[in-house]
């Protein structure tokens, strides 16, 4: 059985936020959820992280139902616990309470040992003019790549 790399990105995260700190967290999943992730059927676009009773949860993370799951299938957008050290949780809690900071899921991947991991980042929201600047940079990069090809 070959291991293929599953790496699902949140493409909007870097457009919407300035990412300062990054962490890799484990996720507490059900059996059918991990099977769906291994098939690549997950979506991070609307997902966000929040603290509930001192634990960090990822909310609105869409993991499609497993096709062979029968009646044991999971709920698609349920809240899932993220597994981090107490020191990391405390640091994220203090930074997350500051004005303008949010905890954003950046990528979902399968580790070498076969566990699902979620890369999260501490993000500060961009203003409209910052987003325009990002779009300009991207356009100039595409233009330069086109010119280099010719």
KOLPATI-233478 format. One line per field, with one value per residue (C-alpha): residue number from 1; x, y, z. Coordinates in nm, 3 decimals, padded with zeros to 5 digits, always signed. Each point is the difference from the previous one (the first is absolute). Last residue first. Example, Ala and Ser with C-alpha at 12.3 -4.5 7.8 and 13.67 -1.06 7.14 Angstrom:
% residues 2
num = (2,1)
east = (+01.367,-00.137)
north = (-00.106,-00.344)
up = (+00.714,+00.066)
***
This chain:
% residues 150
num = (150,149,148,147,146,145,144,143,142,141,140,139,138,137,136,135,134,133,132,131,130,129,128,127,126,125,124,123,122,121,120,119,118,117,116,115,114,113,112,111,110,109,108,107,106,105,104,103,102,101,100,99,98,97,96,95,94,93,92,91,90,89,88,87,86,85,84,83,82,81,80,79,78,77,76,75,74,73,72,71,70,69,68,67,66,65,64,63,62,61,60,59,58,57,56,55,54,53,52,51,50,49,48,47,46,45,44,43,42,41,40,39,38,37,36,35,34,33,32,31,30,29,28,27,26,25,24,23,22,21,20,19,18,17,16,15,14,13,12,11,10,9,8,7,6,5,4,3,2,1)
east = (+00.919,-00.016,+00.163,-00.268,-00.278,+00.166,+00.036,-00.370,-00.103,+00.217,-00.148,-00.353,+00.080,+00.155,-00.301,-00.242,+00.195,-00.008,-00.376,-00.034,+00.204,-00.225,-00.307,+00.141,+00.160,-00.108,+00.266,+00.069,+00.137,+00.051,-00.123,+00.145,-00.238,+00.130,-00.160,+00.203,+00.163,+00.348,+00.143,-00.263,-00.322,-00.083,-00.240,+00.117,-00.038,-00.262,-00.042,+00.028,-00.110,+00.169,-00.154,-00.041,+00.191,-00.190,+00.171,+00.345,-00.084,-00.178,+00.270,+00.274,-00.203,-00.074,+00.369,+00.108,-00.271,+00.124,-00.230,-00.277,-00.282,-00.355,-00.249,-00.329,-00.239,-00.024,-00.054,-00.171,+00.157,-00.097,-00.087,-00.317,+00.192,+00.356,+00.101,-00.014,+00.152,-00.193,+00.175,+00.223,-00.096,+00.183,-00.270,+00.161,+00.347,+00.006,+00.260,-00.075,-00.029,-00.379,-00.051,+00.284,-00.043,+00.149,-00.132,-00.111,-00.177,+00.257,+00.139,-00.163,+00.047,-00.036,+00.362,-00.059,+00.221,-00.222,-00.308,+00.164,+00.096,-00.362,-00.143,+00.202,-00.087,+00.241,+00.189,+00.233,+00.374,+00.145,+00.284,+00.066,+00.074,+00.061,-00.036,-00.249,-00.123,-00.359,-00.259,+00.222,+00.216,-00.311,-00.189,+00.196,-00.074,+00.213,-00.063,+00.318,-00.040,+00.328,-00.039,+00.103,+00.020,-00.158)
north = (+03.401,-00.198,+00.285,+00.246,-00.232,-00.043,+00.380,+00.049,-00.262,+00.168,+00.340,-00.140,-00.160,+00.319,+00.202,-00.245,+00.021,+00.382,-00.008,-00.220,+00.250,+00.283,-00.188,-00.048,-00.325,-00.195,-00.115,-00.369,-00.251,-00.309,-00.356,-00.306,-00.289,-00.354,-00.332,-00.297,-00.253,-00.018,+00.219,+00.264,+00.042,+00.359,+00.286,+00.353,+00.359,-00.013,+00.354,+00.120,+00.362,+00.324,+00.346,+00.092,-00.223,-00.304,-00.229,+00.094,-00.107,-00.318,-00.091,+00.026,-00.204,-00.269,-00.019,-00.041,-00.259,-00.204,-00.038,-00.236,+00.163,-00.107,-00.024,+00.188,-00.165,+00.099,-00.331,-00.211,-00.344,-00.327,-00.311,-00.055,-00.130,+00.140,-00.117,+00.348,+00.177,+00.318,+00.320,+00.181,+00.367,+00.193,+00.235,+00.013,-00.092,-00.032,+00.109,-00.112,+00.233,-00.034,+00.085,+00.182,+00.079,-00.098,+00.085,-00.191,+00.161,-00.093,-00.316,-00.265,-00.376,-00.291,-00.092,-00.378,-00.017,+00.270,-00.217,-00.296,+00.223,+00.113,-00.353,-00.108,+00.298,+00.287,+00.177,+00.232,+00.044,+00.348,+00.158,+00.362,+00.317,+00.351,+00.331,-00.050,+00.326,-00.085,-00.003,-00.097,-00.239,-00.174,-00.012,-00.294,-00.229,-00.290,-00.377,-00.210,-00.376,-00.162,-00.347,-00.304,-00.311,-00.328)
up = (-02.357,+00.325,+00.197,-00.120,+00.115,+00.341,+00.031,-00.082,+00.256,+00.267,-00.088,+00.041,+00.337,+00.132,-00.115,+00.169,+00.326,-00.016,-00.056,+00.309,+00.201,-00.125,+00.125,+00.349,+00.102,+00.306,+00.247,-00.002,+00.248,-00.209,+00.001,-00.171,+00.049,+00.035,-00.093,+00.121,-00.234,+00.157,-00.275,+00.072,-00.200,-00.089,+00.064,-00.072,+00.118,+00.277,+00.142,+00.359,+00.021,+00.101,-00.048,+00.365,+00.237,+00.127,-00.251,+00.129,+00.356,-00.110,-00.254,+00.265,+00.248,-00.258,-00.099,+00.363,+00.063,-00.296,-00.301,-00.115,-00.196,+00.084,-00.288,-00.035,-00.247,-00.366,-00.184,+00.268,+00.001,-00.166,+00.202,-00.208,-00.303,-00.021,-00.349,-00.161,+00.301,+00.066,-00.097,+00.249,+00.030,+00.271,+00.133,+00.345,+00.123,+00.376,+00.257,+00.354,+00.301,+00.028,-00.370,-00.177,-00.368,-00.335,-00.346,-00.310,-00.295,-00.267,+00.163,-00.223,+00.032,-00.242,-00.069,+00.006,+00.310,+00.150,-00.063,+00.176,+00.293,+00.033,-00.020,+00.301,+00.221,+00.053,+00.280,-00.188,+00.052,-00.003,-00.195,+00.096,-00.198,+00.130,-00.189,-00.285,-00.158,-00.086,-00.283,-00.295,+00.201,+00.136,-00.331,-00.138,+00.294,-00.112,-00.014,+00.002,-00.046,-00.096,-00.144,+00.196,-00.214,+00.109)
***
